[in-house]
Amino acid sequence: MKRFYILLFIFFLPFTIKAQHHQTSLVYTADIDNFWIAYDRAKTTPDTLMQREIIQKLYVDKGSAGLHAFMKARDYNAQLWVELINKYPKFWTSIRENTLQVKIQATAIEASINRFRKLYPKMRPAKMYFTIGGMRSGGTTTNNMVLVGAEIATADVRTNAVELSESFKNNFKNQKESNLVGVNVHEYVHTQQKNSGISLLAGSLREGSADFISELVTGKKVSSAYLTYGLQHESQLKESFKIDMFGNDISNWLYNGTDKKNADLGYFMGYVICKSYYQNQVDKTKAIKDLIELNYQDSLQVEDFLVKSKYYKEHLDRESLLKKFNSLQPYIVSLSPDIDSKTDVDASLTELTFNFSQPMGDGKSISYGKGGKTNFPLTGIIGLSEDRKSFTVKLSLEPGKDYEFLIMGRGFQSLAGYPIKDVTVRFKTKSAK
């Protein structure tokens, strides 16, 4: 009898292990199903208030820990989803099937994470949540969670992007269904890295190492717009990056997919530098460990990594390159009229002009100051002058009030692509008599 129980235990043991494994799966996809249930219900009414309540109740309130973390990280809410659903109906109809395929890919993703563990035995466990986001990110990480926006991550050349910007269209046409595993290994790598970088070089290495390790894990290059463009223009990008990389401004290289067609080229530069490092190391296991454990906030360690990569054959003088970068940056020469820091500005003023040291590109970015919307004086944009060296905005002012706004380098860049430094403008209007 005792032998019978032992045999029975051994017989059921594989099924027990399998069940436990399923319960502790790394990949969670329930948010995708919840979103489409909420979407279908919301589409039954044109009332936007009711739509918001539906999205809140059926999607947000039922959301996973990953969805709530993604909402916090990217400032998503039910109102945003309602606006996007109504603004881009063709996009949502076309992307639905792709997002539902994630459940089929979940097993392959989990298998790839197990292969990653073999390359990097110190890998810490993390959970991967597939959600439907607010079209601001295909993926990010927070603590031990990988947060994926499936509406961006699964889009491809078949996705109807006619309602979207050119940057979305350009990225989607380079994405493939086979990318999904690699993209999520990329994000999983981020959960193992120590911190974010301070300089452009550090930030690019952090992203590029995740792409390169993803390639090692899957055996495939991630098909992306930045990789395709980068390989075709590497010598040109190599020289441009050299000038910019020791500075702290990343706006022309990273996370600028909504700003320009050829975006996120810092990912490419980080990838080729990390690949060169790996190829030049004898101990490949240690090289992978170095890629993952690099302290991106330690400028000396980051720059030593660059030297050991042997990507740049010549000696790079950090201070000389920083001076060259600063000399290429445009700046605001003056405001017309000059109201910055003034306490007696006439409340009847309706226009303000920024005068730049160089002709500027078409981008713009102006944000609230510390006082938020209440102390924000801008009501509209007039735009660039004919020589592109001046930019005019509309104002609406009240007597005896403090105002503040931020002119951001992320948007204001020279024709050559160099951003201004962020400038905060503060002033106060005269009190009414």
C-alpha positions in Angstrom: 0.0 0.0 0.0 2.8 2.4 0.9 4.5 1.6 -2.5 1.1 2.3 -4.2 0.9 5.8 -2.7 4.5 6.6 -3.7 3.9 5.5 -7.3 0.7 7.6 -7.3 2.6 10.6 -6.1 5.3 10.1 -8.8 2.6 9.7 -11.4 0.9 13.0 -10.5 4.0 15.0 -9.8 4.6 16.2 -13.4 1.0 17.5 -13.5 1.4 19.2 -10.2 4.6 20.9 -11.3 2.9 21.9 -14.6 0.0 23.4 -12.8 2.2 25.4 -10.4 4.2 26.6 -13.3 1.1 27.9 -15.0 0.0 29.6 -11.9 3.3 31.5 -11.6 3.5 32.4 -15.3 5.7 35.3 -16.2 3.4 36.7 -18.8 -0.1 38.2 -18.1 -2.5 39.0 -20.9 -5.9 39.4 -19.2 -5.9 43.2 -19.6 -6.1 42.8 -23.4 -9.4 40.8 -23.2 -10.8 43.3 -20.6 -10.0 46.2 -22.9 -11.9 44.8 -25.9 -14.9 43.9 -23.7 -14.9 47.5 -22.5 -14.3 48.8 -26.0 -17.3 47.0 -27.5 -19.5 48.2 -24.7 -18.3 51.8 -25.1 -19.0 51.7 -28.8 -22.7 51.1 -28.2 -23.2 54.7 -27.1 -22.1 58.1 -28.4 -22.3 59.6 -24.9 -18.6 60.3 -24.0 -19.5 60.4 -20.2 -21.0 57.0 -20.4 -18.1 55.7 -22.4 -15.7 57.0 -19.8 -17.7 55.2 -17.1 -17.6 52.0 -19.1 -13.9 52.1 -19.7 -13.3 52.8 -16.0 -15.5 50.0 -14.8 -14.8 47.3 -17.3 -11.1 48.0 -18.0 -9.4 50.2 -15.4 -11.2 48.8 -12.3 -10.6 45.2 -13.4 -7.0 46.0 -14.4 -3.9 44.1 -13.3 -1.2 45.5 -11.2 0.7 46.0 -14.4 -2.0 48.1 -16.0 -2.2 50.4 -13.0 1.6 50.8 -13.0 1.5 51.6 -16.7 -1.2 54.2 -16.1 0.9 55.8 -13.4 4.1 55.7 -15.5 2.5 57.2 -18.7 -0.4 59.3 -17.2 -3.2 57.2 -18.7 -6.8 57.4 -17.6 -10.3 56.4 -18.8 -10.8 59.8 -20.4 -7.7 59.4 -22.6 -8.8 56.0 -23.8 -12.3 57.4 -24.7 -10.6 60.3 -26.7 -8.3 57.9 -28.5 -11.1 55.4 -29.3 -13.2 58.1 -30.9 -10.4 59.9 -32.7 -8.8 56.8 -34.3 -11.6 54.3 -35.2 -9.8 52.8 -38.2 -6.7 52.2 -36.1 -8.5 50.4 -33.3 -10.4 48.2 -35.7 -7.2 47.1 -37.5 -5.1 46.5 -34.4 -7.5 44.4 -32.5 -6.6 41.0 -34.0 -2.9 41.7 -33.6 -3.3 42.4 -29.8 -5.3 39.2 -29.4 -2.5 37.2 -30.9 -0.3 38.0 -27.9 -1.9 35.2 -25.9 -0.5 32.8 -28.6 2.9 34.4 -28.3 3.0 34.2 -24.5 4.6 30.7 -24.5 7.3 31.8 -26.9 8.0 34.9 -24.8 8.3 32.9 -21.6 10.7 30.4 -23.3 12.9 33.3 -24.5 13.1 34.6 -20.9 14.3 31.1 -19.8 16.9 31.3 -22.5 17.9 34.7 -21.2 18.4 33.1 -17.8 20.9 30.7 -19.3 23.0 33.6 -20.7 22.7 35.5 -17.5 22.2 33.1 -14.5 21.9 36.0 -12.1 18.7 37.1 -13.8 16.1 38.3 -11.2 12.5 37.2 -11.8 10.1 39.8 -13.2 6.5 39.7 -14.4 5.4 40.8 -17.9 2.0 42.5 -18.3 0.5 43.0 -21.7 -2.0 45.8 -21.7 -3.7 48.2 -24.1 -2.1 51.5 -23.4 -2.8 55.1 -24.4 -0.6 55.2 -27.5 2.4 56.8 -25.7 4.6 53.8 -25.2 5.1 50.3 -26.6 6.8 49.3 -23.4 8.5 50.3 -20.3 9.6 48.9 -16.9 9.0 49.7 -13.3 10.6 47.8 -10.5 10.1 44.1 -11.3 7.4 44.6 -13.9 7.6 44.8 -17.7 4.7 46.9 -19.0 3.8 46.4 -22.6 1.4 48.6 -24.6 0.1 46.0 -27.1 -1.6 48.6 -29.3 1.9 49.9 -30.2 4.0 46.8 -29.7 1.9 44.6 -32.0 1.3 47.1 -34.8 2.8 46.3 -38.2 2.6 47.2 -41.9 -1.0 45.8 -42.0 -2.2 48.2 -39.3 -4.4 51.0 -40.6 -2.4 54.1 -39.5 -4.0 56.6 -41.9 -5.3 58.6 -39.0 -2.0 58.8 -37.2 1.2 60.8 -37.5 4.0 60.0 -39.9 6.3 58.8 -37.1 3.7 56.1 -36.2 3.4 55.1 -39.8 7.1 54.9 -40.2 7.6 52.7 -37.1 4.7 50.4 -37.9 5.9 49.5 -41.4 9.1 48.2 -39.9 7.5 46.1 -37.2 6.7 42.5 -37.7 4.8 39.9 -35.7 8.1 38.1 -35.2 9.4 41.2 -33.4 7.1 40.7 -30.4 9.3 38.2 -28.6 12.5 40.2 -29.1 10.9 43.5 -28.1 9.8 42.0 -24.8 13.1 40.4 -24.1 14.5 44.0 -24.6 12.1 45.3 -21.9 12.9 42.3 -19.6 16.6 43.2 -19.8 15.7 46.6 -18.5 14.4 45.0 -15.3 17.9 43.6 -14.7 19.8 46.9 -15.3 20.8 49.0 -12.4 19.6 52.5 -13.3 19.0 55.0 -16.1 21.8 57.0 -17.7 22.6 60.7 -17.3 24.4 61.4 -20.6 23.2 60.6 -24.1 26.0 57.9 -24.3 24.7 56.2 -21.1 21.1 56.3 -22.2 21.9 54.9 -25.6 24.1 52.1 -24.2 21.3 51.2 -21.9 18.8 50.8 -24.7 21.3 49.4 -27.2 22.5 46.7 -24.8 18.8 45.6 -24.3 18.5 45.3 -28.1 21.8 43.4 -28.5 21.0 41.0 -25.7 17.6 40.4 -27.2 19.3 39.5 -30.4 21.6 37.0 -28.6 18.6 35.4 -26.9 16.3 35.1 -29.9 19.0 34.8 -32.6 17.2 37.5 -34.6 17.7 41.3 -35.1 14.7 43.3 -34.0 13.2 44.8 -37.2 12.8 48.5 -36.5 12.9 51.8 -38.3 16.0 53.0 -36.4 18.0 49.8 -37.1 17.1 49.9 -40.8 18.0 53.6 -41.1 21.0 53.2 -38.9 22.6 50.5 -40.9 22.2 52.5 -44.1 23.7 55.7 -42.6 26.1 54.4 -39.9 29.2 56.4 -40.9 27.2 59.7 -40.8 25.5 58.8 -37.5 28.8 57.8 -36.0 30.3 61.2 -36.5 27.1 63.1 -35.4 26.8 60.9 -32.3 30.4 61.5 -31.4 29.8 65.2 -31.0 26.6 64.8 -29.0 27.2 61.7 -26.8 28.9 63.2 -23.8 26.2 65.8 -23.3 23.0 65.4 -21.3 20.6 66.3 -24.1 18.9 63.2 -25.6 16.1 64.9 -27.5 17.7 64.4 -31.0 18.5 60.7 -30.3 16.2 59.0 -27.8 12.4 58.8 -27.2 11.6 61.3 -30.0 9.3 59.1 -32.1 6.5 61.7 -32.1 8.9 64.4 -33.2 10.7 63.2 -36.3 10.6 60.5 -39.0 14.0 59.0 -38.3 13.6 58.7 -34.5 15.3 56.8 -31.7 18.7 56.5 -33.5 20.4 56.5 -30.1 19.1 52.9 -29.8 21.0 52.1 -32.9 24.2 53.7 -31.8 24.0 52.0 -28.4 23.4 48.7 -30.2 26.4 48.9 -32.5 28.7 50.0 -29.6 27.5 47.2 -27.4 27.9 44.7 -30.2 31.4 45.9 -30.8 32.2 45.5 -27.1 30.9 41.9 -27.1 32.9 41.0 -30.2 36.1 42.4 -28.7 35.8 40.4 -25.5 37.3 37.0 -25.2 35.0 35.9 -22.3 31.5 36.2 -23.8 29.8 35.3 -20.5 31.5 38.1 -18.7 30.8 40.4 -21.6 27.0 39.8 -21.2 27.4 40.4 -17.5 29.2 43.7 -18.2 26.5 44.8 -20.6 23.7 44.2 -18.0 25.5 45.4 -14.9 27.1 48.6 -16.3 26.5 51.5 -13.9 25.0 54.1 -16.3 25.2 56.9 -13.8 29.0 56.4 -13.4 30.4 58.5 -16.3 33.9 57.1 -15.9 32.6 53.5 -16.1 30.5 54.4 -19.1 33.3 56.1 -20.9 35.7 53.2 -20.1 33.1 50.8 -21.6 33.1 52.9 -24.8 36.9 52.8 -25.0 36.9 49.0 -24.5 34.3 48.6 -27.2 36.8 49.8 -29.8 33.9 51.2 -31.8 35.7 54.5 -32.2 39.2 53.8 -33.3 40.5 57.3 -32.5 41.0 58.8 -29.1 38.0 60.9 -28.0 38.6 64.0 -25.9 35.4 64.5 -23.8 35.9 68.2 -23.1 36.7 69.1 -26.7 33.6 67.3 -27.9 31.4 69.0 -25.2 32.7 72.4 -26.3 31.9 71.6 -29.9 28.4 70.5 -29.0 27.8 73.7 -27.0 29.0 75.8 -29.9 26.4 74.2 -32.2 23.4 74.7 -29.8 21.1 77.6 -30.7 19.9 79.9 -27.9 17.3 82.5 -27.2 18.9 85.9 -27.9 16.0 87.9 -26.5 12.3 88.2 -26.0 10.2 90.8 -27.7 9.1 92.6 -25.6 11.5 91.8 -22.9 9.2 90.6 -20.1 11.3 88.0 -18.4 11.6 88.6 -14.6 9.7 91.9 -15.0 7.0 92.8 -12.4 5.2 95.6 -14.3 4.1 93.9 -17.6 1.1 95.5 -19.2 -1.9 93.1 -19.1 -2.9 94.4 -22.6 0.0 92.5 -24.2 -1.3 89.9 -26.6 1.9 88.6 -28.4 5.4 87.6 -27.4 8.3 86.7 -29.7 11.3 84.5 -29.0 14.4 85.5 -31.0 16.9 82.7 -31.7 20.6 82.8 -32.5 20.1 80.4 -35.5 17.3 79.5 -38.0 15.1 76.9 -36.3 13.2 73.8 -37.4 9.5 73.3 -37.3 9.2 71.8 -33.9 8.0 73.5 -30.8 7.4 72.6 -27.1 6.2 75.0 -24.5 5.1 73.7 -21.1 3.5 74.9 -17.9 5.7 76.3 -15.1 5.5 75.4 -11.5 2.2 77.2 -11.2 0.6 74.9 -13.7 -2.3 75.8 -16.0 -3.5 78.6 -13.7 -0.3 80.7 -14.3 0.2 79.8 -17.9 -0.2 82.8 -20.2 -0.2 81.3 -23.7 -3.4 80.9 -25.7 -2.1 80.1 -29.2 0.7 79.9 -31.7 1.5 82.4 -34.5 4.7 80.6 -35.5 8.1 81.1 -37.1 9.2 84.3 -39.0 10.3 84.0 -42.6 14.0 83.8 -41.6 13.1 81.1 -39.1 14.9 83.0 -36.3 11.9 84.3 -34.5 8.8 82.5 -33.0 5.7 84.3 -31.9 3.0 83.1 -29.5 -0.4 84.6 -28.4 -1.0 85.7 -24.8 -4.0 86.4 -22.6 -3.1 88.3 -19.4 -4.9 89.6 -16.3 -3.8 92.5 -14.2 -1.8 91.8 -11.0 -1.0 88.2 -11.7 2.1 86.0 -11.8 2.9 84.0 -14.9 5.4 81.3 -15.8 6.1 78.9 -18.7 8.9 76.7 -20.0 10.4 76.9 -23.5 11.7 73.4 -24.0 14.7 72.3 -26.1 13.0 69.0 -26.9 10.8 70.9 -29.3 12.9 74.0 -30.3 15.8 72.7 -32.4 18.0 74.3 -35.1 17.7 73.2 -38.7 20.8 71.1 -38.0 18.9 69.3 -35.2 20.5 70.9 -32.1 18.2 71.8 -29.3 18.2 75.0 -27.2 18.6 74.6 -23.4 15.3 74.8 -21.5 14.4 78.3 -20.6 11.9 79.3 -17.9 10.1 82.7 -18.4 8.5 84.3 -15.4 6.8 87.7 -15.1 4.1 89.6 -13.3 1.5 92.0 -14.7 0.8 95.5 -13.3 -2.2 95.7 -11.0 -5.3 97.4 -12.4 -5.7 101.1 -11.4 
